[in-house]
Amino acid sequence: ALRHGDRTSTASLWGFLGVPPDAPPTRIAAAYEAVAAANARRAHDREKTVTADLLAMVRARLLEGDPAAYTAGLLADAAEELRPAIEEHVLLDGEVTAVAFEGLMRQALAAGRGLSAAQIRSVILDIARELGAPVSTGATVDFVVCPSCGRPEPAGAARVCRYCDTDLY
């Protein structure tokens, strides 16, 4: 809200720092120091306070804690959000159809957790496996998340976001 809907840079602690989830600890630490230094120069306002809180979470979860545990938490949140929709598809259709699968992928990517398409794919397949339901995936579609509005677009299909006309690459 403080960044006027900039969901991409606040999708996860990695997005907040501007580093990929698989970044080495040294790169995470350097990004942390850069954000902390910029925040120290900022005038006292709500954004400075929220940024300081996020920096404390980065220190606790990514620098001093286990980044894999943080990722596991994001995956658990995604699973919790997706489970009712997957259960509904299984109940109504007896399976997760290819169209439903792609819709679930888009829904989870648009939620703004900073998870990759492969991670979301794995969450959907794991839930379907738990429910004993078949999954039709159709052609594998990779997605790119718009840097402006945070909505997923099929990778390579378009150069600009169809929702906000921002360059995707």
Residue pairs with C-beta under 8 A, 6 or more apart in sequence:
2 46
2 47
2 50
3 9
3 10
3 47
5 149
6 148
7 112
7 149
7 150
8 15
8 112
8 145
8 146
8 147
8 148
8 149
8 150
9 15
9 16
9 18
10 16
10 112
11 112
11 113
11 114
11 145
11 150
12 21
12 74
12 113
12 114
12 115
13 54
13 57
13 58
13 61
13 62
13 70
14 20
14 21
14 23
14 28
14 62
14 114
15 114
16 35
16 54
16 58
17 28
17 31
17 32
17 35
17 58
18 31
19 27
19 28
19 31
21 67
21 71
21 114
21 116
23 31
25 63
28 58
28 62
28 63
28 67
29 63
32 55
32 58
32 59
32 62
32 63
35 51
35 55
36 55
39 48
39 51
39 52
39 55
42 48
42 51
61 67
61 69
61 70
62 70
71 115
71 119
74 113
74 114
74 115
75 115
75 119
75 122
75 123
77 113
78 108
78 111
78 113
78 115
78 119
78 120
78 123
79 123
79 126
79 127
81 107
81 108
81 111
82 104
82 107
82 108
82 123
82 124
82 127
83 127
85 104
85 107
86 96
86 104
86 124
86 127
86 128
86 131
86 133
87 131
89 95
89 96
89 97
89 100
89 104
89 133
90 96
90 128
90 131
90 133
93 100
94 133
94 134
95 133
95 134
95 135
95 136
96 104
96 124
96 128
96 133
96 134
96 135
96 136
97 136
98 136
98 137
98 138
99 138
101 124
101 135
101 136
101 137
101 138
102 138
102 141
104 120
104 124
105 117
105 120
105 121
105 124
105 141
105 143
105 152
106 143
106 152
108 115
108 120
108 123
108 124
109 115
109 117
109 120
109 143
109 145
109 152
110 150
110 151
110 152
112 150
117 141
117 142
117 143
117 152
121 137
124 135
125 135
128 134
128 135
141 154
141 155
142 154
142 155
142 156
143 152
143 153
143 154
143 155
144 152
144 153
144 154
144 155
144 168
144 169
145 151
145 152
145 153
146 152
146 153
146 161
146 163
146 164
146 166
146 168
147 166
147 168
148 161
148 164
148 166
149 161
149 163
149 164
149 166
151 161
151 163
151 164
153 161
153 162
153 168
158 168
159 167
159 168
159 169
160 166
160 167
160 168
161 167
161 168
